């Protein structure tokens, strides 16, 4: 089969498109014929070697944390899936990923793919969808009638967070730019603050119950935003290199989110997609041999929207 691998850490040019043996599923695993995977920002950090301590890899390594595809073979003791099942999942950080024609996955990490969207596009759901879900409902315990500020809402996680928060009955304030305002309002934001035109702190005139930070801001900016959170509120942060600030005097808790795979939560997200309650946004599809160019564009700051990576002879 064909796969993208890196044999050493470094810039995007360490990614090689090469022949790799087709993997054989072991006990509890299935082999998935890949329809699509994605590029996530953490992929670049892993490739560059910045995550070696928390995510030790055996090189060469195949990236690709999201997978959508069709079950192709079963290992022993797998009864929950059958050959031909269309599935999605979030793969572990430290094993070979889905930037390949085939990938191995633990059966318990996979769930049935949405039927209302193309299988390739379903790859854009697992990691970022689970990040949004866990931020809102596991860590922030967001509920109806609460106010939430989503900083960095125009990104992939933000798009899901806006939709899920609105569906939960919250009042959603999203930060973005003038060019993303219309899209954020369409996804359910009640207010959009153009962070390029004004200070978010001055534009938000009432306190919020939850601050969800998805943007690479400075510690000083983060501390300023935290003053918008009312007494007893929650700050949830996904930029893990910068800890979430707390305010013990006011009972404001700071939580750093480390997303994990959860097939049950993912199945709920899939159900919402199929009911038309959750939109999966895909900016573009790129062929697997061109994955290095996606990494290069991300490093240059010119990558926008969620990119799905499709094998050269992929399935839909």
C-alpha positions in Angstrom: 0.0 0.0 0.0 1.0 3.7 -0.2 1.4 5.8 2.9 3.0 9.0 4.1 5.7 8.5 6.6 8.5 10.5 8.3 11.7 8.7 9.3 13.0 11.7 11.3 11.6 14.8 12.9 11.8 18.0 11.0 10.0 20.4 8.6 7.4 19.3 6.1 10.0 18.0 3.7 10.6 14.9 6.0 7.2 13.6 4.9 7.7 10.8 2.3 5.1 9.1 0.1 6.2 5.5 -0.1 5.3 1.9 -0.3 4.5 0.2 3.1 3.4 -3.3 3.9 -0.4 -3.7 4.4 -0.9 -4.1 8.2 -2.5 -7.2 9.7 -5.1 -6.7 12.5 -4.3 -8.3 15.8 -6.6 -9.2 18.6 -9.4 -6.7 19.0 -8.4 -4.7 16.0 -9.8 -4.1 12.5 -8.2 -3.0 9.3 -9.9 0.0 7.7 -9.6 0.9 4.1 -9.1 4.6 4.4 -11.5 7.0 2.6 -10.2 10.1 4.3 -8.1 11.4 7.1 -7.4 15.1 8.0 -4.7 17.6 8.9 -4.7 18.8 12.5 -2.4 21.4 13.9 -1.0 18.8 16.4 0.1 16.7 13.4 2.7 19.4 12.6 3.9 19.6 16.2 4.3 15.8 16.3 6.2 15.8 12.9 8.5 18.6 14.1 9.4 16.7 17.2 7.8 19.1 19.7 5.6 16.4 21.3 8.3 13.7 21.9 7.9 13.6 25.7 4.1 13.3 25.9 3.8 11.4 22.7 6.8 9.1 22.1 6.8 7.6 18.6 8.5 4.7 16.9 10.0 6.0 13.7 9.2 5.8 10.8 5.7 7.0 11.7 2.5 7.4 9.6 0.5 10.5 10.7 -3.3 11.0 10.5 -5.3 11.0 13.7 -8.8 11.0 12.1 -10.1 8.2 10.0 -13.2 7.5 7.9 -13.4 4.4 5.9 -14.6 0.8 5.4 -13.7 -2.2 7.6 -11.6 -4.4 5.4 -10.5 -7.2 7.8 -11.2 -8.3 11.3 -8.7 -9.5 14.0 -9.7 -12.1 16.6 -12.4 -11.4 19.2 -14.1 -8.6 17.2 -17.8 -8.9 17.2 -19.0 -5.3 17.2 -18.0 -4.7 13.5 -18.2 -6.6 10.2 -16.3 -6.4 7.0 -17.9 -3.7 4.9 -19.0 -1.5 7.8 -18.4 2.3 7.2 -16.8 3.7 10.3 -15.1 6.8 11.7 -12.7 7.2 14.6 -10.1 9.1 16.4 -6.8 7.1 16.5 -4.2 7.1 19.3 -1.4 9.7 19.0 1.4 7.2 19.3 0.5 4.6 16.7 0.6 4.7 12.9 -2.2 6.8 11.6 -4.5 7.0 8.6 -2.4 8.9 6.1 -2.3 5.6 4.1 -4.4 3.3 2.0 -5.1 1.1 5.1 -4.9 1.6 8.9 -5.3 -0.6 12.0 -7.7 0.6 14.7 -9.0 -0.9 17.9 -12.7 -1.9 17.2 -13.8 -0.2 20.4 -12.6 3.2 19.2 -14.7 3.2 16.0 -18.3 4.0 15.5 -20.6 3.9 12.5 -20.0 6.7 10.0 -22.7 9.3 9.1 -24.9 8.3 6.2 -26.0 11.8 5.3 -22.6 13.1 4.1 -19.8 11.5 1.9 -17.6 9.1 3.8 -14.5 11.2 2.9 -16.0 14.3 4.6 -16.8 12.3 7.7 -13.1 12.3 8.5 -13.4 15.9 9.5 -15.6 15.0 12.5 -13.8 12.9 15.1 -10.9 14.8 16.7 -12.2 18.4 16.5 -15.8 17.3 17.2 -14.7 15.5 20.3 -12.6 18.4 21.4 -15.6 20.7 21.2 -17.9 18.2 23.0 -15.5 17.5 25.8 -14.7 21.2 26.3 -18.4 22.2 26.6 -20.0 19.3 28.4 -17.3 17.4 30.3 -15.3 20.3 31.5 -17.5 23.4 31.3 -20.8 21.6 32.1 -22.5 24.0 29.8 -26.3 24.2 30.1 -29.3 26.1 28.8 -29.4 29.8 29.6 -25.7 30.2 30.2 -23.5 32.6 28.3 -20.3 31.4 26.6 -17.5 33.2 24.9 -15.7 31.1 22.3 -12.4 32.8 21.5 -11.1 31.6 18.1 -14.5 30.4 16.9 -13.7 30.5 13.2 -11.4 27.4 13.4 -12.5 23.8 13.0 -13.1 23.2 16.7 -14.8 26.5 17.0 -17.3 25.6 14.3 -18.5 22.6 16.2 -18.4 24.4 19.5 -20.7 27.2 18.3 -23.2 24.7 17.0 -23.1 22.4 20.1 -23.3 25.4 22.5 -26.3 26.9 20.6 -28.0 23.5 20.6 -27.6 23.3 24.4 -29.5 26.5 24.8 -26.6 28.8 25.6 -26.1 32.4 24.5 -23.1 32.1 22.2 -20.6 34.9 21.7 -18.0 34.0 19.1 -14.8 35.9 18.1 -13.8 35.9 14.5 -13.0 38.4 11.7 -15.3 40.3 9.4 -14.9 37.6 6.7 -16.0 34.9 9.1 -18.9 36.7 10.8 -21.6 35.6 8.5 -20.5 32.0 8.7 -20.4 32.0 12.5 -23.9 33.6 12.7 -25.2 30.9 10.3 -23.7 28.2 12.6 -25.6 29.6 15.6 -23.6 32.4 17.2 -25.8 35.0 18.8 -23.0 37.6 18.7 -19.8 37.8 16.7 -16.9 40.0 17.9 -14.5 41.0 15.2 -11.2 40.7 17.1 -9.4 42.4 14.3 -11.4 45.6 14.8 -11.8 45.9 18.5 -10.6 44.5 21.8 -12.7 41.5 22.8 -12.7 42.6 26.4 -14.3 46.0 25.6 -16.8 44.5 23.1 -18.3 42.0 25.5 -20.4 44.1 27.8 -21.8 41.3 30.1 -20.0 38.6 32.0 -20.0 35.0 30.7 -20.3 31.7 32.5 -17.8 29.9 30.3 -14.8 31.1 28.3 -13.6 28.6 25.8 -10.2 29.6 24.3 -9.2 28.0 21.0 -6.7 30.7 19.9 -3.0 31.1 20.3 -3.1 34.3 22.3 -0.6 35.7 24.8 -0.8 35.0 28.5 -1.6 38.7 29.1 -4.5 38.5 26.6 -5.8 35.3 28.2 -5.7 36.9 31.7 -7.7 39.9 30.3 -10.3 37.6 28.8 -10.6 35.7 32.0 -11.9 38.9 33.7 -15.0 38.5 31.6 -15.9 35.3 33.4 -18.4 35.7 36.2 -17.9 34.4 39.7 -17.9 30.6 39.8 -17.4 30.4 36.1 -15.1 28.2 34.0 -12.2 28.8 31.6 -11.4 25.9 29.2 -8.3 26.0 27.2 -7.1 23.9 24.2 -3.8 25.6 23.6 -2.0 23.4 26.1 1.4 25.1 25.9 -0.2 28.0 27.8 -2.1 27.0 31.0 -5.6 28.3 31.5 -5.7 31.1 34.1 -7.8 30.7 37.3 -9.2 33.2 39.7 -9.5 31.5 43.1 -10.8 34.5 44.8 -13.8 34.5 42.5 -14.1 30.8 42.2 -13.2 30.8 38.5 -11.7 27.5 37.5 -9.1 27.1 34.7 -9.0 23.8 32.9 -6.6 22.6 30.2 -8.2 20.2 27.8 -6.5 17.1 26.5 -8.9 15.5 24.0 -9.3 11.7 24.2 -11.0 9.2 21.9 -14.5 8.3 22.9 -16.7 6.2 20.6 -19.9 6.8 22.6 -19.5 10.6 22.3 -18.5 10.3 18.7 -21.7 8.2 17.9 -23.7 11.1 19.4 -22.0 13.6 17.1 -22.7 11.3 14.2 -26.4 11.0 15.1 -26.6 14.8 15.2 -25.0 15.0 11.8 -27.6 12.6 10.4 -30.4 14.4 12.0 -29.3 17.6 10.4 -28.4 19.2 13.7 -24.6 19.4 13.2 -22.9 20.6 10.0 -19.5 19.1 9.0 -17.5 21.9 7.3 -14.8 20.8 4.9 -12.7 23.5 3.2 -10.9 21.3 0.7 -9.8 17.8 -0.2 -6.1 17.1 -0.9 -4.7 13.9 -2.4 -2.5 11.9 0.0 0.7 12.4 -2.1 0.3 16.2 -1.5 0.1 16.0 2.3 3.5 17.7 2.7 2.1 20.8 0.9 -0.6 21.0 3.5 1.9 21.0 6.3 3.9 23.7 4.5 0.9 25.9 4.1 0.0 25.5 7.7 3.6 26.5 8.7 3.3 29.6 6.5 -0.1 30.5 8.0 -1.9 30.3 4.7 -4.1 27.2 5.5 -7.7 28.0 6.2 -10.5 25.6 7.1 -10.6 21.9 7.6 -8.6 19.9 5.1 -9.5 16.3 4.3 -6.7 14.1 3.0 -7.8 11.4 0.5 -5.8 8.4 -0.7 -4.9 8.5 -4.4 -7.3 5.7 -5.2 -9.7 6.6 -2.5 -13.4 5.7 -1.8 -16.3 8.1 -1.3 
